Amino acid sequence: MRVIGSFIISVIILFVGFYATVMTLLSTEKEQYSLVVAAFVLMLLIFANLLVWEQFSKKAVRYSFIGLFSCFILFVAYENVKGWHLRSLQVMSTQDVDLSDYEPFVKDSLVAKLNKSASLKMEEPLLKLDGSTALYPVFSAFAQAVYPKGSYDSANSEVQSTQTSGAWANLLKEESDIIFAPEPPGTIQDLAKSKDVQLVLTPIGKESFVFFVHKDNPVSDITLEQVQKIYAGEITNWKELGGKDEPILAFQRPEDSGSQQMLMKVMGTKRLMEAPKDQHVTGMGGIIEETLDYENRKNAIGFSFRFFSESMVQNNKIKHLAINGVSPSITSIQQDTYPFVSPFYAVHLSTTTNPNLVPFLEWMKSEEGQTLVEKSGYVPYYK
């Protein structure tokens, strides 16, 4: 009977253990977690069989079980506390805003509104709009002002945001009529030339590119040259900038994001150092690397466009660094005294034939369009 009981218990534990190990690997994508689960299953298998064969009553066996089980509980507790701590530090996620909060014609939407009806009312054929995540709130506001009332999903509609890289791809494939983005990088300009099309850029507003640190970091002002040296790996400790004796943890963004493209522009001729990476196991067992999201450690530095970071500054999580003695503010952006001020554009192809194109471009440059730029949290270009 003991042999049968041992066999049945072993089969059950191995079946459940295998399922738990696989599910842990798929859900966490961390190989070490699945190894711990597998070790725990092996421990249960051994001690369950000892129980069946009436060996569990021995002191050494009992104490071994209690000790190993306690180690497992401590590991789980430690990993949960560590995970909570890392999540508390992370203030810049891959998807920085929930775009559904800014969709046009949605109840309680955060999208900016005019105090009166817009002078332009667009009719079919509607222009297909796309653009950077950072600019979705402003072109969504344009759409709500002039488009016919309807449902415009931010992921797939006439007014969508496929992020910077997706927007450029859609424009060049002529799947979008206008995209809203920063100045196109050289790779996009070269791609347009290879397709024998011309990009037409209409400046709509201005935004600042900001660098930020933990609110308790004593460093508040650095120079453009120091920014370049930090991200080239030439300045590696905060004490070199008048701060504490701590290594600088310089976070970056994914390569195809608008803010990362802006950083490369800021770097000029300097070579950008390797970004902090996060390695994890995929569901198929392969290891992939992703750029690590910003974690607000006291020795960290990150960057973004001002629109994204304002709420974190107001919540006292981070502080903006002044560059060359100038802080990023509405005034310094308007006066172009802050070093990293750049226009953002409504971009279309010279071959676009939609009859709504020119009236819409002119309206965005008008007082009504520029009012929505300002109400959306950006700085008007025409003022």
N, C-alpha and C positions, 0 to 999 in steps of 0.2 A: 504493500500500500504506500509506503514511503517513497518508493521509486516512482510510482504513478503520480503521487502528489508533487514530488520534486519536478517531474517532467511537465506536468500541467502548469505549475507556477512559473517555471522557467520560460515556457512558451508564451504565457501571458505577459510576463515582464519584458521579454525580448521584443514581442510584437508592439506593445505600448511604447517601449523605449525607443525602438527604431522610428516609429511615427513621431514621437516627441523630438527626437534628434533632428530629423529632416525638417519638421515644421519650425524648429528653432533656427536652423540655418537659413531657411527661406524667409522667415519673418524679420530676423535681425541682421542677416547678411554678415554675421561675424562668426568666423570659424571657431574661435576660442569658446564661444558660448555653446556651440553644438558639441565640442569636445568635453566640456564640463558636464553637459547633460548625459553624454555617453558614459562618462566615468561614474556618474551618479546611478545610472541604470545598472552598470556592472556591480557597483556596491550593493544595490538592492538585490540583485541576482544572487550574489554570494551569501548575504546575510539571510535572505529568505530560505535558501537551501539549508543553511545552518540551523534555522528555526525548525524546518521540517525534520531534520535529523537530530533534533533535541540537543543541539550544541550551543544554543543561544544563551543558555543559563550560565555559562562560564563567564567569570568576571572579565577576563581579557577580551572575549568576544563582545560583550556588552559595552565595555568602555571604548573599544575600537569603533563600534557602530556609532556611539554617542559622539565621539571625537570627529569622525568623518562627516556625520550628518551636520554637526555644528559648523564645520568648515564650509560645507555647501551653503548653509543658511547665511553665514558671514559673507561669502562671495556674492550671493544674490543681493544682500543688503548693501554691500559696498558698491556694486555695479549700479544699483538704483540711485544711491546717493550721488555717485559720480555723474550719472546721466542727468539727474536733476540739476546738479551744479553747472554742467556744460550748457544745458538748455537755458539756465538763468543768465549765463554770460553771452549767449548768442542773441544779438540784437539786429543783425542784418542777415535775413534768410535769403535763399535763392530767389524766392518770389517775395519781393519786398512789400507789395501791397495786394490786397484782395480786390481785383479789378471789378468784381461784381458790385462792389460798393459804389462804383462810379459809372455804372451803365446808364445810358440815357433813358428817360421815360419810365424809370422804375421808382416805385414808392419808397420814400425815405432815402433816395440816392444822395450821395455827397457831391454830385456834380454841380458845378457853379451855374447860376441862372442869371439872366438879364432881368431888370425890373419892368421891362416892357417887351412886347412882341418884336422879334427881329424884323428888320426891313427886307431881308431876303427870305424867301420861302422856296425851298428846293422841291422840284418835282422829278418824276422819272425821266430819264434813267439816273438813278442815284449814283453818286460817286462812291466807289469802294475805298474805304479808309483803313489804314493800318499804321502801326508805328511802335516806337519804343514803349516799354512798360512805364517808364518815368513820365512820358508825355500823354498817356492815355487819358488822364483826367481833363486835360485841356481840349483835346480833339473830340472827346465825348461831349463836352460842354458845347462845342461848335455844332455837333450833330443835333443835340437836343434843341438848340436854338433855331435851326433852319430846316431840319429834316422832317418829313411827315411823321406823326406819332405812330409808334410801332414797337416791335420787339427787336432789339439789337444786342445780341449776345456778344460779350467781349471776346469769346473764343472762336466764334464762327458766324459772322454776319457782315453786313456792309460797313459796320463800325467795329473793328476788332483790333486786338493787339497780339501779334505773334512774336513780340520782343524785337530787338534791333535787327538781329541776324535774319529772322524770319520775314520781317517787313521788307528788308532790302531784296531778299530772294523773291518775294511775291511781286514786288514792283518790277524787277527785271524780267520776270516771267509774264508780266502784264496781267497778273491776277489781282492787282490793286491799282487804283487810279492815282491816289495820293498817299504818301506815307509821311509820318511826322518823326523826325530823327535829328540827331546832331549831324555835323558835317560828315559826309561820307569818307571813310578811310580810303587809302590808296588802292587797296585790293578791290573795293567796290567800283571805284572809278575805272580801274583797269578792266574789270569784268564788263562794265557798260561799254567801254571802247571796243572790246572784243565782240560784243553783240551789235556794234555799230548803232548804238542809241546814245542820246544825250540826256544827262540828268539836269533838270531845271530846278534850281533851289530858290524858294521864296522865304526870306526870314520872317518869322512870325512872333518870336519872343526871345528873351534872353534868360539864361540859367547859369548858375555858378557851379563849378566843380570844387567840392570841399574835401578837406582832410580832417579827420577827427580822432580824438583819443579819449581814454577814460576820464571821467570828470575830475578825478583826484590826481591826474598826472600834472606835475608842476610846470611842465613845458606848455606854453601857450602861444608861442610865436616862433616860426622858423622861416627860413628863406627858400626861394625856389631852388637854389643850388643844393640846399640841404635835403629838400624833398627828393631831388634826383639822386643824390648820393645814398639816401635811405633805401630807395627802391632799386638801386644798382648794387646794393650790398656793400657799399663803401663806408657808410656810417652804420654801426651795428649796436651801439650802446647809447642809452638815453643820457648818460653823463657827458657825452660829447656835445650834447645840445643844452647843457645846463640842468639836466634832470637827474634822477636817481641812477645808481650804478646797477642798471638792469638791461638785459639784452632787448633790442627792439624786435617785436613780433609784427612784421609788416604784412598784413593780409591783402590779398588781391581778389579780383572777381573773375568769373569765367571768361575765357578768351574772347567769346563772341558778344559779350555784353557791351552796351554803350559806354558804361563808366570805365571798363578796362581799356577800350579803344581810346578814351580820353586820357587815361593815364599814360598810354604809349605816346600820345601826342605831347604830353607834358615832359616826358623823358627826353625828347629831342633826339640827339645822337647817342645818348647813353644807353647801354644795354640793360634791359630789365632782368632782374634776378628771378630765379625760380620761385613760384608761389608756394605757400604752405599747402600741402596736399593731405587728403583724407583717403586712406586705402580701405576698401571693403570687398568682401566676397560677394559675387553675384549669385543669382539663383542657379546658374549653370556651373558654378564652382570656380569661375575665373575671377581674378583680382583686377579691379579697376581703380583708377585714381580720379578724384574729383577735387577741384579747388575748394579749400575749406572755407565755410562761411565765417564772416567776421564774429569773433568772440571778444567781448568787452573786458579783456584782462587789463590789469593796470599798466602793462608794458606794451599794449597793442596800439597799432595805428591802422586806420582804414580810410576809405574814401567812398564818395558817392556824389550824386547830384543833390543840391540843397533841399529840393522838395522832399526827398526820402528821409533826410536826416533831421529835419526841423522838429518833428514830433519827439524824437529821442532827446534832442537838446532841451526841449520844453519839459520833458519828463525827468530831466537831470540825470540821464544815463550816460551821455557823452558830452563833449564840448568841441566846438569847431576850433581849429587852429588858425590863427592869423598868419598870412603869408606876406613876407616882406613888410610886416607891420600893419597890414590891412585885413580887417575881419570881413568875412562874407556876409554882407547885409544888403537889404534892398537898395539903400543909398549907394553903396560901393559898386553894386551891379549896374545901377542906372548911370553912374558916372564913369564906369569902366576903370575904376581905380583898383579893384580887386584883380589879381593877376589872371585868375582862371575863369573869366567870363566869356561865354561863347553863345552865339545865336543858336536857336533850334529852328528847323526849317520844315515847310511843307514842300515835299519833293515829288515831282512828277516827271514823266518822260516827255520829250519834245513831240513824240508821236501820238500823245493822248488826244482823242477827238471828242470826248464827252462834252456836250454843250454847257454843262453846269460848271465846268472847270474854272474858267476865267471869272465869272461872277462870284464864285465861292472864294477864290483867292483874293479878290478885291475886297470882299466883305470881311475876311479875316484880318485884313490890314486896316479896316475902318475902325471908327471909335467903338462900335458895338463889339467887334471881334477882339479888339485890344482890351476892352473892359473885361471880357471873359478870360483872357490871358491873365490879367491881374487878379481877378477873383479866384482863379484856379490855383493861385500861389506862385505864379511866375512873374517875371518882369516884362512889361510890354516892350516891343521893339520900336514901335512908332509912337512916340510921345514927346 
